[in-house]
Amino acid sequence: MKIFYSEGHRQHNPPFEVFDGGERVPYLENPDRMDKVLAALRKTDWAEFAEPSDFGLDPILAVHDADYINFLDSAWTEWLAAAPEAESASDKSAILPATFALRRKPRVPKSFLGRAGYYMMDLSAVIVEGTYKAALASANCALSAAQFIATQVPSTANRPQSAFALCRPPGHHAGKDYCAGYCFINNAAVAANWLSSKGKVALLDIDYHAGNGTQDIFYDRADVLTISIHADPDFEYPHFIGFADETGAGAGLGFHHNFPLPAGTDDAAYLAALDKALELIMVYGPWSIVVSAGMDIYDGDPLGKFKVTRDGIREIGERIANLRLPTAVIMEGGYANNALGKNIGTFLEAMK
Amino acid sequence: MKIFYSEGHRQHNPPFEVFDGGERVPYLENPDRMDKVLAALRKTDWAEFAEPSDFGLDPILAVHDADYINFLDSAWTEWLAAAPEAESASDKSAILPATFALRRKPRVPKSFLGRAGYYMMDLSAVIVEGTYKAALASANCALSAAQFIATQVPSTANRPQSAFALCRPPGHHAGKDYCAGYCFINNAAVAANWLSSKGKVALLDIDYHAGNGTQDIFYDRADVLTISIHADPDFEYPHFIGFADETGAGAGLGFHHNFPLPAGTDDAAYLAALDKALELIMVYGPWSIVVSAGMDIYDGDPLGKFKVTRDGIREIGERIANLRLPTAVIMEGGYANNALGKNIGTFLEAMK
């Protein structure tokens, strides 16, 4: 299996995030995650690593607002220069706003700190000097995987080609105009939108957390079916979106589906939801699918409350593969670093 | 002058707030502010201290959503009990959410942390065990001042009666359903709404920061004219609201006015804006006014960038007093503690 990976992620290494209660903790979405995945995949006989191509900004600006991408681009320079407005920030090692956009028609102000509070939605999408470049490299991995599955000659005897984008930072919490939950550019959305120029695409998000950014980006569209299976936002991040009755709007009505599941969800319960999702995809009839593959569904993930086992992860991979569609698998979350390599390796082995 | 004050504020004493950059700093809106004001006012021969009456919840629920007030009421108990959802918050000394309500139709989730992110808008409106009771006592001070000016027999020879509510926590950043910027219950809005049952009221906000909460609460109403003179949100907190072209909506169109001013605004520039505001009030013809009196316009305030002097503050008080209307003055911000007593004393002396 082709695996698109860039070392560019290492320049995104925030010194901390802030948890509920206002306490700094080490950044959970860290480069060590990639090292664990790389070590596991390098032990296999089927992982073929490749550098991503550079697709430029156009496919990114097709799903994100230009003002938001410009903010990411200039954020670090502005943060260091922001004076006197940012006098309060005596520690400039990481960009985090302290004020967030109010409900009821917030306006984008001119100041950097104001824009930071407008474009950043939580205390986990921390921006440092290398964040934007790392996010671009990550999006290019996703686009390279999309291009790969789009250009392979189908082999009638075998399963259609799949490819894996080993993306870091992840993407599915990033909306049209905001970063959130470790995510800055929505890699899976960028890939799915790119693939949609060739026909209907389905995007299946199996990360533990609701794919709020993906929902935000495709909510009005019928040409990309988006489905997210996740922890119920009534108890879990991202809290405000991802409920079962959110099914799209306008032309996109009926083309988004959320499967919120309770804490403690085990293999059987998870697979039952997956089967419903896969049936929706089969009915939709896409020519290809994008999978937002978060491994934080795994029992014991520090940010998760599901009880999905490694056997369950293998079964999820096999059932998705049985769709027999060209598939771009995009790395999302998963924070049980010591299990992450084996988990994603097991998932991909079932998909190949 | 009657001064309504409650010691109840002391139970609201958060151990820290979080500034831009994710750094904990000592809570600037602290009980010492009141001690400085008390010391200054006790030296005068005109300050008559009185305990506030208890007005119950009805006048508060007339301007705030019940769900939000219920959240404030139960927040501390829920925060301590929140498990396992709040496992991440190893330090439970103060309530601060890490995720804020997303744009585009956020829903109120069931979990405590989700509701905290929905009802709390920044990292300065920190909730501790005594916050709700302190906020109720503060609102009762404002209501007592309102009641006092409403029930005094007018004296033809003298200026109409004014009263001062020495409120802490302050209120003008608290909106219908959110706390923000050290504010939980919008004391001035509660008082103005209470007074509006007796006829048209004007609310003049002279705090350095835009009175976003007051704007939010009265934006659709014509029976309370709201005017805020403040630092331009294009460079200053609350960033997303308080621009000059926000003038009300629906029945309230034309009954809200913002005067955003640049950094460095001095006495002359401030008084020019004030004169325009006072003219709007005279044209409106209210029977009474409420003044949100923040002293952070003072040159040297740690959270302000205006250059208003103590003479300027006296002049502001005199010009407002020249309206010759019953006036309830409500304490808002002001963080240059060592100057705060003299500043508010000077302002009130000019008003009496």
Chai-1 contact restraints between the chains, C-beta under 6 A:
chainA,res_idxA,chainB,res_idxB,connection_type,confidence,min_distance_angstrom,max_distance_angstrom,comment,restraint_id
A,V18,B,G22,contact,1.0,0.0,6.0,A-B,restraint_1
A,V18,B,A98,contact,1.0,0.0,6.0,A-B,restraint_2
A,F19,B,S88,contact,1.0,0.0,6.0,A-B,restraint_3
A,F19,B,A89,contact,1.0,0.0,6.0,A-B,restraint_4
A,F19,B,A98,contact,1.0,0.0,6.0,A-B,restraint_5
A,D20,B,A86,contact,1.0,0.0,6.0,A-B,restraint_6
A,D20,B,S88,contact,1.0,0.0,6.0,A-B,restraint_7
A,D20,B,A89,contact,1.0,0.0,6.0,A-B,restraint_8
A,D20,B,P97,contact,1.0,0.0,6.0,A-B,restraint_9
A,D20,B,A98,contact,1.0,0.0,6.0,A-B,restraint_10
A,D20,B,L113,contact,1.0,0.0,6.0,A-B,restraint_11
A,G21,B,A89,contact,1.0,0.0,6.0,A-B,restraint_12
A,G21,B,D91,contact,1.0,0.0,6.0,A-B,restraint_13
A,G21,B,L96,contact,1.0,0.0,6.0,A-B,restraint_14
A,G22,B,V18,contact,1.0,0.0,6.0,A-B,restraint_15
A,G22,B,L96,contact,1.0,0.0,6.0,A-B,restraint_16
A,E23,B,D91,contact,1.0,0.0,6.0,A-B,restraint_17
A,E85,B,F235,contact,1.0,0.0,6.0,A-B,restraint_18
A,A86,B,D20,contact,1.0,0.0,6.0,A-B,restraint_19
A,S88,B,F19,contact,1.0,0.0,6.0,A-B,restraint_20
A,S88,B,D20,contact,1.0,0.0,6.0,A-B,restraint_21
A,A89,B,F19,contact,1.0,0.0,6.0,A-B,restraint_22
A,A89,B,D20,contact,1.0,0.0,6.0,A-B,restraint_23
A,A89,B,G21,contact,1.0,0.0,6.0,A-B,restraint_24
A,D91,B,G21,contact,1.0,0.0,6.0,A-B,restraint_25
A,D91,B,E23,contact,1.0,0.0,6.0,A-B,restraint_26
A,L96,B,G21,contact,1.0,0.0,6.0,A-B,restraint_27
A,L96,B,G22,contact,1.0,0.0,6.0,A-B,restraint_28
A,P97,B,D20,contact,1.0,0.0,6.0,A-B,restraint_29
A,A98,B,V18,contact,1.0,0.0,6.0,A-B,restraint_30
A,A98,B,F19,contact,1.0,0.0,6.0,A-B,restraint_31
A,A98,B,D20,contact,1.0,0.0,6.0,A-B,restraint_32
A,A98,B,D122,contact,1.0,0.0,6.0,A-B,restraint_33
A,A98,B,L123,contact,1.0,0.0,6.0,A-B,restraint_34
A,T99,B,D122,contact,1.0,0.0,6.0,A-B,restraint_35
A,T99,B,Y237,contact,1.0,0.0,6.0,A-B,restraint_36
A,T99,B,H239,contact,1.0,0.0,6.0,A-B,restraint_37
A,F100,B,F100,contact,1.0,0.0,6.0,A-B,restraint_38
A,F100,B,M121,contact,1.0,0.0,6.0,A-B,restraint_39
A,A101,B,F240,contact,1.0,0.0,6.0,A-B,restraint_40
A,L102,B,M121,contact,1.0,0.0,6.0,A-B,restraint_41
A,L102,B,F240,contact,1.0,0.0,6.0,A-B,restraint_42
A,L102,B,I241,contact,1.0,0.0,6.0,A-B,restraint_43
A,P106,B,F240,contact,1.0,0.0,6.0,A-B,restraint_44
A,R107,B,F240,contact,1.0,0.0,6.0,A-B,restraint_45
A,P109,B,P233,contact,1.0,0.0,6.0,A-B,restraint_46
A,P109,B,D234,contact,1.0,0.0,6.0,A-B,restraint_47
A,P109,B,H239,contact,1.0,0.0,6.0,A-B,restraint_48
A,K110,B,D234,contact,1.0,0.0,6.0,A-B,restraint_49
A,S111,B,F235,contact,1.0,0.0,6.0,A-B,restraint_50
A,L113,B,D20,contact,1.0,0.0,6.0,A-B,restraint_51
A,G114,B,H239,contact,1.0,0.0,6.0,A-B,restraint_52
A,G117,B,H239,contact,1.0,0.0,6.0,A-B,restraint_53
A,M121,B,F100,contact,1.0,0.0,6.0,A-B,restraint_54
A,M121,B,L102,contact,1.0,0.0,6.0,A-B,restraint_55
A,D122,B,A98,contact,1.0,0.0,6.0,A-B,restraint_56
A,D122,B,T99,contact,1.0,0.0,6.0,A-B,restraint_57
A,L123,B,A98,contact,1.0,0.0,6.0,A-B,restraint_58
A,P233,B,P109,contact,1.0,0.0,6.0,A-B,restraint_59
A,D234,B,P109,contact,1.0,0.0,6.0,A-B,restraint_60
A,D234,B,K110,contact,1.0,0.0,6.0,A-B,restraint_61
A,F235,B,E85,contact,1.0,0.0,6.0,A-B,restraint_62
A,F235,B,S111,contact,1.0,0.0,6.0,A-B,restraint_63
A,Y237,B,T99,contact,1.0,0.0,6.0,A-B,restraint_64
A,H239,B,T99,contact,1.0,0.0,6.0,A-B,restraint_65
A,H239,B,P109,contact,1.0,0.0,6.0,A-B,restraint_66
A,H239,B,G114,contact,1.0,0.0,6.0,A-B,restraint_67
A,H239,B,G117,contact,1.0,0.0,6.0,A-B,restraint_68
A,F240,B,A101,contact,1.0,0.0,6.0,A-B,restraint_69
A,F240,B,L102,contact,1.0,0.0,6.0,A-B,restraint_70
A,F240,B,P106,contact,1.0,0.0,6.0,A-B,restraint_71
A,F240,B,R107,contact,1.0,0.0,6.0,A-B,restraint_72
A,I241,B,L102,contact,1.0,0.0,6.0,A-B,restraint_73
